[in-house]
Amino acid sequence: MRAENHYPMLDASREDIVSGSLTRVLVVLAAPLVVQNFALVAQEVVDLFWVGRLGGTAVAGVGLAAVLVGLLLVPFMMLFTGTQVVTSQRVGAGDEAAARRVPFTSATLAIPLAAVVGVAVLLGAEPVVDRFTDEAQVATYAVAYLTAYIPALFTTSLSDTLEAGFTGWGQTRIALYVNAVAILVNVVVDPLLILGYGPFPRLEVFGAALATGIGYGVGALVALAVVLRGREGFRLTADAVRPHLATAREVVTVGAPIAGQNLGRQLARLVVIAVVSVAGGAAGLAAYHVGSRVATVAFVPAQGLAQAATSVVGQNLGAEHIDRARRATWIGVVMAAVGLGVLGVVQWLFPAFIAHVFVPGMAGTDLTYTVAYLQILAYGYWALGAIYTVEAGFNGAGETRVSMVSTLAQYWAVRVPIAVVVYVLTYDVTAVFWAVTLSNVAAAGWLLAYFAYTSRRGLFERAADLPESEPESDGATEGAATG
């Protein structure tokens, strides 16, 4: 029987996920995640808006730092994805005791990992930034942002790891609440610390990163409060917080390919941004950053749908419902590709208006490059929708290595070579923009073809045949999500 709650239209129980309408379940689970991701994007837009008050050079510096922050977060993605996949499979199999251990084990791994990454930032921020720009002020802003981001490594890793547990459990509305609190705090604190309103010091880009850390610190406290209160099986117990080596190994095993995937992606982005810096200078960097932020807004529905699909696929495989897992993936692909395709048309028609929404007053070369990037990106939006959701099918089955290999090929076999070669031949920064879109379309093509092939050749059957975990055995769950 479905667990009783006060929001029946916004929740999905295990019974809904493994036996109800797939379209409804995907929409119900994705809706809070889409709202949450839109809130995350709103936070980034607010950051960009207030940093934009400092000028184009500050926007360029934060844009460079944002790519480096993406690289810093790579090892944490291993924990986040591993937590969601393993939790969803345990819940689907009806083993709540084992499922509870997953997010708490991951959280204990995230904190020392944040300490190691923070030390690396302190030691290496300045020399690394200097390799990507010759403009002293751009470098100064980038180093300031990276240094101030260190506290955020701790707070975001704790908050996001617990949220991954909520999402894997099917409680996406709780994940929304946690993020909404974090983002609201960030949005309020942003202008106070960036521009120094009232009694607050003017910290400029340092304040933008610091506000992120403060916001997610509050979010982590909310997540812990919800866990202490307990909700639908996801609660704090003595067994859940006890160190559990097998669970840690399982999370890392499932999530490691995702870390490899993101490492390859972020390193490739560094190469691309280096080409942009050489080809377009500060104006090129500003356009790349604005274009990336606009694209992030467009991708939100597909990302939320993909997160929901990962949990739906994982729980249905845990319950050995093979055909439902397969159909959930294809339904998600169609919804995301069509939805993002429509957004791409809107972006192609109104690029200048969209650019000014993000950075009022943008003009000259900055605007020219940004308009070009927005229109070129729009051609590949449908492909990004397909990529996100078809990868959810593989990830939900524990085959995270597929996403890793695809991403490495997308960036290193297509995007980087096209960006470098075409720029050398044309000396035109738009060559980099075309490389981004072409690589997205290529990746969508081969991922869809490979999923169609492997889903008919036992992909989900192999995942569903994995043995169920035994709560009292330290080694019972090891490898259960890896296939």
Order of alpha helices (4+ residues) and beta strands (2+ residues): alpha-alpha-alpha-alpha-alpha-alpha-alpha-alpha-alpha-alpha-alpha-alpha-alpha-alpha-alpha-alpha-alpha-alpha-alpha
